[in-house]
Amino acid sequence: MKILAGLPVRLLFAVIFGLALGSGLGGPLAEMWPVASAGTMHVIEAFKYAIDQLIGFVVPLIIIGFIAPSVTRLGKGASRMLAAALALAYCSSLGAALFSAGVGYAIIPHLSIVANPEGLRELPELVFKLDIPQIFPVMSALVFSVLVGLSAAWTKAEVISAALYEFQNIMMEIVTRVIIPLLPVFIALTFCTLAYEGAIVRQLPVFLLVIGLVLLGQVIWLVLLYVAAGLYSGRNPLAVLRFYGPAWLTAVGTMSSAATLPVALAGARKSPVLRRDMVDFGVPLFANIHLCGSVLTEVFFCLTVSRMLYGSMPEPGTMILFCLLLGIFAIGAPGVPGGTVMASLGIISGVLGFDADGLALMLTVFALQDSFGTACNVTGDGALTLVLTGYAEKKGIAPVSEERVPQH
């Protein structure tokens, strides 16, 4: 029963309901009673616009709430191993993003995507608009978060750091109690308008194909990660990967790195090639900052949605900038289903220029496969922990045994 109450199932029901309602309003009902059809669409468009405005208002606050405290924490613990772990997580996410972008530019133009198809129904003009302007632009929020986080760490500003952590908790509650519950409604209304126009039904087979390609890309990236980790550490990566089966299945079922952490730790501790102190340090840390599967998925979906809704993919230079920023956003992404795409809504709209329909499609297709992205993230943590083990050995960092931990 918990599965039926999960976010992916609710989003799937929202998509089906929206498609059915929009198809009816744009089909039989419009032919039988055009006035009722147009009036219903007026209401739907007004609610959709209001929710879109609310999400847009919250996005800069989400950025500050998750990026600034993350930067502050990094500054407090500037040890060699922490710096190495952060560099590994960022490079893995950035590499996954660039890999996904390269494959996307090579494959997506050859998919049967019809941009702006002819014969679409005109949406009725919006008669009521509830405007909720952002307090400040998205890029201003990003720069503010980085500067405040770094300054708080440099000056050891405990009061500001504590306030940032409290603000992070507040934003987590807003995301969990307001934004996440509104997502199925927003997505149902969005798919209703798309079905009313008649565009989304023609593109549904392409979405299914793209999801399959993304899952294949996640497998390829995990293979590359483990091969690279084995070459660097000089140890057999299969001696790590073979213990991650239970963690992968748990991540698919829970969509949560946090819920999967005990299983991942138990599996990694069984590996004969991983140092115990590196497992206890790396696996919990990477569970929060390493999101290679989610990043890979988001980049490919961004290219697909851009081609589908706007007729072309972003310029390569723009996409590289997006990937560089996305790696930063992934480190501070909220630990909720769809957290990566939620935290990066600002750069999706600000850098790539997506409108409300594009953001809604991104949220939907991302959330529907988010369990597999989480499984990729968790499994990739084992490869990065193997790299940390090799790094510690190469740098002569002595193992930290439980006996050496001071007792209080």
C-alpha positions as CSV (number, residue, x, y, z in Angstrom):
1,M,0.0,0.0,0.0
2,K,3.0,2.3,0.6
3,I,3.9,1.9,-3.0
4,L,0.5,3.2,-4.1
5,A,1.0,6.2,-1.9
6,G,4.4,7.0,-3.3
7,L,5.2,10.2,-5.3
8,P,5.9,8.4,-8.6
9,V,2.5,6.6,-8.4
10,R,0.7,9.9,-7.6
11,L,2.5,11.6,-10.4
12,L,1.5,8.8,-12.8
13,F,-2.1,9.1,-11.8
14,A,-1.8,12.9,-12.2
15,V,-0.5,12.4,-15.7
16,I,-3.2,10.0,-16.7
17,F,-6.0,12.2,-15.2
18,G,-4.6,15.3,-16.9
19,L,-4.3,13.5,-20.3
20,A,-7.9,12.2,-20.0
21,L,-9.4,15.5,-18.9
22,G,-7.5,17.5,-21.5
23,S,-8.4,15.1,-24.3
24,G,-12.0,15.3,-23.3
25,L,-12.1,19.0,-23.1
26,G,-10.3,19.3,-26.5
27,G,-12.3,16.5,-28.1
28,P,-15.9,15.3,-27.4
29,L,-16.8,17.9,-24.8
30,A,-15.5,20.8,-27.0
31,E,-17.6,19.5,-29.9
32,M,-20.8,19.1,-27.8
33,W,-20.5,22.1,-25.5
34,P,-17.7,24.6,-26.5
35,V,-18.7,27.1,-23.8
36,A,-18.2,24.6,-21.0
37,S,-14.9,23.4,-22.4
38,A,-13.5,26.9,-22.7
39,G,-14.8,27.9,-19.2
40,T,-13.2,24.8,-17.6
41,M,-9.9,25.6,-19.4
42,H,-10.0,29.2,-18.0
43,V,-10.2,27.8,-14.5
44,I,-7.5,25.2,-15.1
45,E,-5.1,27.8,-16.7
46,A,-5.6,30.2,-13.7
47,F,-4.8,27.5,-11.1
48,K,-1.8,26.3,-13.1
49,Y,-0.5,29.8,-13.4
50,A,-0.9,30.4,-9.7
51,I,1.0,27.2,-8.7
52,D,3.7,28.0,-11.2
53,Q,4.1,31.4,-9.7
54,L,4.4,29.9,-6.2
55,I,7.0,27.4,-7.3
56,G,9.0,30.1,-9.0
57,F,8.8,32.2,-5.9
58,V,10.2,29.4,-3.7
59,V,13.1,28.4,-6.1
60,P,15.6,31.2,-5.0
61,L,14.8,30.4,-1.4
62,I,15.5,26.7,-2.0
63,I,18.8,27.7,-3.5
64,I,19.8,29.7,-0.4
65,G,18.4,27.1,2.0
66,F,20.5,24.2,0.6
67,I,23.5,25.8,-1.1
68,A,24.6,28.2,1.6
69,P,24.6,25.7,4.5
70,S,26.4,23.2,2.4
71,V,29.2,25.7,1.5
72,T,29.5,26.6,5.2
73,R,29.9,22.9,6.2
74,L,32.6,22.4,3.6
75,G,34.6,25.3,5.0
76,K,34.4,24.0,8.5
77,G,36.0,20.7,7.7
78,A,38.7,21.4,5.2
79,S,40.7,18.2,5.7
80,R,42.5,16.5,2.8
81,M,40.0,13.6,2.8
82,L,37.0,15.8,2.8
83,A,38.4,18.0,0.0
84,A,39.2,14.8,-2.0
85,A,35.7,13.4,-1.4
86,L,34.1,16.7,-2.6
87,A,36.3,16.8,-5.7
88,L,35.4,13.2,-6.5
89,A,31.7,13.8,-6.1
90,Y,31.7,17.0,-8.2
91,C,33.9,15.4,-10.9
92,S,31.7,12.3,-11.1
93,S,28.5,14.4,-11.4
94,L,30.1,16.8,-13.9
95,G,31.4,13.9,-15.9
96,A,28.0,12.2,-15.9
97,A,26.4,15.5,-17.0
98,L,28.9,16.0,-19.9
99,F,28.6,12.4,-20.9
100,S,24.8,12.6,-21.0
101,A,25.0,15.9,-23.0
102,G,27.4,14.4,-25.6
103,V,25.2,11.4,-26.1
104,G,22.1,13.6,-26.2
105,Y,23.5,15.8,-28.9
106,A,24.4,12.7,-30.9
107,I,21.1,10.8,-30.5
108,I,18.2,13.2,-29.8
109,P,18.2,14.9,-33.3
110,H,17.6,11.4,-34.8
111,L,14.6,10.7,-32.7
112,S,11.1,11.2,-34.2
113,I,10.4,14.3,-32.2
114,V,8.0,16.7,-33.8
115,A,8.6,20.2,-32.5
116,N,5.6,22.6,-32.6
117,P,3.3,20.2,-34.6
118,E,0.6,21.8,-36.8
119,G,-3.1,21.6,-36.1
120,L,-2.9,22.2,-32.3
121,R,-5.9,23.7,-30.5
122,E,-5.5,27.2,-29.2
123,L,-5.5,27.6,-25.4
124,P,-8.0,30.2,-24.2
125,E,-6.6,33.5,-23.1
126,L,-5.7,33.7,-19.4
127,V,-8.4,35.9,-17.7
128,F,-7.1,35.8,-14.1
129,K,-3.4,35.9,-13.1
130,L,-2.1,35.7,-9.6
131,D,1.4,37.1,-9.8
132,I,3.9,36.2,-7.1
133,P,7.2,37.9,-8.0
134,Q,10.5,36.3,-6.8
135,I,12.3,38.2,-4.0
136,F,15.4,38.2,-6.1
137,P,16.6,36.4,-9.3
138,V,17.9,32.9,-9.3
139,M,21.5,33.8,-10.2
140,S,21.5,36.4,-7.4
141,A,20.5,33.7,-5.0
142,L,23.3,31.4,-6.2
143,V,26.0,34.0,-5.8
144,F,24.6,35.1,-2.5
145,S,24.6,31.6,-1.2
146,V,28.2,30.9,-2.2
147,L,29.5,34.2,-0.8
148,V,27.6,34.0,2.5
149,G,28.5,30.3,3.0
150,L,32.2,30.9,2.4
151,S,32.3,34.1,4.5
152,A,30.5,32.3,7.4
153,A,33.0,29.5,7.3
154,W,36.1,31.8,7.0
155,T,35.0,34.0,9.9
156,K,33.6,31.1,12.0
157,A,30.3,33.0,12.3
158,E,28.4,30.5,14.5
159,V,25.3,32.6,14.7
160,I,24.9,33.0,11.0
161,S,25.8,29.3,10.4
162,A,23.2,28.2,12.8
163,A,20.7,30.5,11.2
164,L,21.5,29.0,7.8
165,Y,21.0,25.5,9.1
166,E,17.6,26.6,10.6
167,F,16.7,28.1,7.3
168,Q,17.6,24.9,5.5
169,N,15.2,23.0,7.8
170,I,12.5,25.6,7.1
171,M,12.9,25.2,3.4
172,M,12.9,21.5,3.7
173,E,9.5,21.7,5.4
174,I,8.2,24.0,2.7
175,V,9.4,21.6,0.0
176,T,8.0,18.6,1.8
177,R,4.7,20.0,3.0
178,V,3.9,22.5,0.2
179,I,5.7,22.0,-3.0
180,I,5.8,18.2,-3.2
181,P,2.1,17.8,-2.4
182,L,1.3,20.5,-5.1
183,L,3.4,18.7,-7.7
184,P,0.7,16.1,-8.7
185,V,-1.9,18.9,-9.0
186,F,0.5,21.1,-11.1
187,I,1.5,18.2,-13.3
188,A,-2.2,17.1,-13.8
189,L,-3.1,20.7,-14.9
190,T,-0.1,21.0,-17.2
191,F,-0.8,17.7,-18.9
192,C,-4.4,18.7,-19.2
193,T,-3.4,21.8,-21.1
194,L,-0.9,19.9,-23.3
195,A,-3.6,17.2,-24.1
196,Y,-6.1,20.0,-24.8
197,E,-3.6,21.4,-27.4
198,G,-3.0,17.9,-28.7
199,A,0.8,17.8,-28.6
200,I,1.7,15.5,-25.8
201,V,-0.2,12.5,-27.0
202,R,1.9,12.5,-30.2
203,Q,5.2,12.6,-28.1
204,L,4.4,9.9,-25.6
205,P,6.3,7.1,-27.4
206,V,9.4,9.3,-27.5
207,F,9.3,9.8,-23.7
208,L,9.3,6.0,-23.1
209,L,12.2,5.6,-25.5
210,V,14.1,8.4,-23.7
211,I,13.6,6.8,-20.3
212,G,15.0,3.6,-21.7
213,L,18.1,5.4,-23.0
214,V,18.6,7.1,-19.7
215,L,18.6,3.8,-17.8
216,L,21.2,2.4,-20.3
217,G,23.3,5.6,-19.8
218,Q,23.3,5.1,-16.0
219,V,24.6,1.5,-16.4
220,I,27.4,2.7,-18.8
221,W,28.4,5.5,-16.3
222,L,28.6,3.0,-13.4
223,V,30.8,0.7,-15.5
224,L,33.1,3.7,-16.3
225,L,33.2,4.7,-12.6
226,Y,34.1,1.3,-11.4
227,V,36.7,0.7,-14.1
228,A,38.4,4.1,-13.3
229,A,38.3,3.4,-9.6
230,G,39.9,0.0,-10.1
231,L,42.7,1.4,-12.3
232,Y,43.4,4.2,-9.8
233,S,43.4,2.1,-6.7
234,G,44.9,-1.0,-8.2
235,R,42.2,-3.1,-6.6
236,N,39.4,-5.3,-8.1
237,P,36.3,-3.1,-8.5
238,L,34.1,-6.2,-8.7
239,A,35.0,-6.9,-5.1
240,V,33.0,-3.8,-4.3
241,L,30.3,-3.9,-6.9
242,R,29.1,-7.4,-6.0
243,F,28.1,-6.3,-2.5
244,Y,25.9,-3.4,-3.8
245,G,23.0,-5.5,-5.1
246,P,20.9,-5.1,-2.0
247,A,21.6,-1.4,-1.8
248,W,20.6,-1.0,-5.5
249,L,17.3,-2.8,-4.9
250,T,16.6,-0.8,-1.7
251,A,17.2,2.5,-3.5
252,V,14.8,1.4,-6.3
253,G,12.1,0.7,-3.7
254,T,12.6,3.7,-1.5
255,M,13.8,6.5,-3.8
256,S,15.9,7.7,-0.9
257,S,19.6,7.7,-0.4
258,A,19.1,8.2,3.3
259,A,16.8,5.2,3.7
260,T,19.3,3.1,1.6
261,L,22.4,4.2,3.7
262,P,22.3,1.4,6.3
263,V,22.1,-1.2,3.5
264,A,24.9,0.5,1.5
265,L,27.1,0.7,4.6
266,A,26.5,-3.0,5.4
267,G,27.4,-4.0,1.9
268,A,30.5,-1.8,1.6
269,R,31.8,-3.1,4.9
270,K,31.8,-6.7,3.5
271,S,34.1,-5.7,0.6
272,P,37.7,-7.0,1.2
273,V,39.2,-4.2,-0.8
274,L,37.7,-1.2,1.0
275,R,39.3,0.3,4.1
276,R,36.8,0.3,7.0
277,D,37.6,3.9,7.9
278,M,37.1,5.0,4.3
279,V,33.7,3.2,4.2
280,D,32.5,4.8,7.4
281,F,33.6,8.2,6.2
282,G,32.9,8.1,2.5
283,V,29.6,6.2,2.1
284,P,27.5,8.5,4.4
285,L,29.1,11.6,2.8
286,F,28.7,10.5,-0.8
287,A,25.0,9.6,0.0
288,N,24.4,13.3,0.4
289,I,26.7,14.9,-2.2
290,H,27.1,12.3,-5.0
291,L,24.2,12.4,-7.5
292,C,25.7,11.2,-10.8
293,G,22.7,9.2,-11.8
294,S,20.3,12.0,-11.1
295,V,22.5,14.5,-13.0
296,L,22.9,12.3,-16.0
297,T,19.1,11.9,-16.2
298,E,18.3,15.5,-15.8
299,V,20.7,16.6,-18.6
300,F,19.3,14.1,-21.1
301,F,15.7,15.1,-20.2
302,C,16.5,18.8,-20.5
303,L,17.8,18.2,-24.1
304,T,14.8,16.1,-25.0
305,V,12.2,18.5,-23.6
306,S,13.9,21.5,-25.2
307,R,13.8,19.8,-28.6
308,M,10.2,18.8,-28.0
309,L,8.7,22.0,-26.8
310,Y,11.0,24.7,-28.2
311,G,12.1,23.1,-31.5
312,S,15.8,23.0,-30.8
313,M,18.4,22.0,-28.2
314,P,20.4,24.6,-26.2
315,E,23.8,25.7,-27.7
316,P,26.7,23.5,-26.5
317,G,28.3,26.4,-24.7
318,T,25.1,27.0,-22.8
319,M,24.8,23.3,-21.9
320,I,28.4,23.2,-20.6
321,L,27.6,26.2,-18.3
322,F,24.4,24.4,-17.2
323,C,26.4,21.2,-16.4
324,L,29.0,23.1,-14.4
325,L,26.3,24.8,-12.3
326,L,24.3,21.6,-12.0
327,G,27.2,19.8,-10.3
328,I,27.2,22.5,-7.6
329,F,23.5,22.3,-7.2
330,A,23.6,18.5,-6.9
331,I,25.9,18.8,-3.9
332,G,23.4,20.8,-2.0
333,A,20.2,19.2,-3.4
334,P,17.4,18.5,-0.9
335,G,17.1,14.8,0.1
336,V,13.6,14.4,-1.2
337,P,12.3,12.6,-4.3
338,G,13.2,14.7,-7.3
339,G,15.4,16.8,-5.1
340,T,18.1,17.3,-7.8
341,V,15.7,18.7,-10.4
342,M,13.8,20.6,-7.7
343,A,17.0,22.4,-6.5
344,S,18.0,23.2,-10.1
345,L,14.7,24.6,-11.3
346,G,16.3,28.0,-11.3
347,I,19.1,27.2,-13.7
348,I,16.7,25.2,-15.9
349,S,14.6,28.3,-16.4
350,G,17.4,30.9,-16.0
351,V,20.2,29.2,-18.1
352,L,18.1,27.0,-20.5
353,G,15.1,29.3,-20.7
354,F,12.4,26.7,-19.9
355,D,8.9,28.0,-19.2
356,A,6.2,26.5,-17.0
357,D,5.3,23.7,-19.4
358,G,9.0,22.7,-19.7
359,L,9.5,22.7,-16.0
360,A,6.4,20.6,-15.4
361,L,7.6,18.0,-18.0
362,M,11.0,17.9,-16.4
363,L,9.5,17.4,-12.9
364,T,7.2,14.6,-14.2
365,V,9.6,12.5,-16.3
366,F,12.4,12.9,-13.7
367,A,10.2,11.8,-10.8
368,L,8.8,8.8,-12.7
369,Q,12.3,7.3,-13.0
370,D,13.8,8.9,-9.9
371,S,14.1,5.5,-8.1
372,F,16.6,4.3,-10.8
373,G,18.6,7.5,-10.6
374,T,18.8,7.1,-6.8
375,A,20.0,3.5,-7.3
376,C,22.7,4.7,-9.7
377,N,23.8,7.4,-7.2
378,V,24.1,4.9,-4.3
379,T,25.9,2.2,-6.4
380,G,28.3,4.9,-7.7
381,D,29.2,5.7,-4.0
382,G,31.0,2.4,-3.8
383,A,33.3,3.3,-6.7
384,L,34.2,6.7,-5.2
385,T,34.9,5.0,-1.8
386,L,37.3,2.7,-3.6
387,V,39.1,5.8,-5.0
388,L,39.3,7.3,-1.5
389,T,40.8,4.0,-0.3
390,G,43.4,4.2,-3.1
391,Y,44.1,7.9,-2.3
392,A,44.6,7.2,1.4
393,E,47.1,4.5,0.6
394,K,49.0,6.6,-1.9
395,K,49.2,9.6,0.5
396,G,50.3,7.4,3.4
397,I,47.2,8.3,5.5
398,A,47.1,5.7,8.3
399,P,43.9,3.8,8.9
400,V,41.7,5.1,11.8
401,S,40.8,2.1,13.9
402,E,38.0,2.1,16.5
403,E,40.6,1.6,19.2
404,R,42.3,4.9,18.3
405,V,39.1,6.9,18.7
406,P,39.2,8.7,22.1
407,Q,36.6,7.5,24.6
408,H,34.6,10.1,26.5
